[in-house]
């Protein structure tokens, strides 16, 4: 079992930056920061203004992740511990779930709850319960780590 270090300063800083990004996106583009919906908007042949801000957002996520890894020295420790089939299946299930739920964890969990959306509170509770059950089944019943 892997124990995660308690890092309150990194958590507070990361949470503040995510909140700031959500506020900036709402103030400048007028859109809710739902990462899956933003990414889905890139799957088009219409390279208009909406495509450009979505591309900048996703590239910024990738650059921010790489930058953080370089400055914390943790870049070498980022890895996927599963096989490619499980990763692809998981990605497809996440895509299906965000379509059924009309949003993803960032859209509902960060932006929706902060706007006191009952639908987002319920969706986030469902996300969390399903995640807990999934981890239990995969780790403790199927024995996949």
Secondary structure, 3 states (H helix, E strand, C coil): CCCCCCCHHHHHHHHHHHHHHHHHHHHHCCCCCCHHHHHHCCCCCCCCHHHHHHHHHHHHHHHHHHHHHHHHCCHHHCCCCCCHHHHHHHHHHHHHHHHHCCCCHHHHHHHHHHCCCHHHHHHHHHHHHHHHHHHHHHHHHCCCC
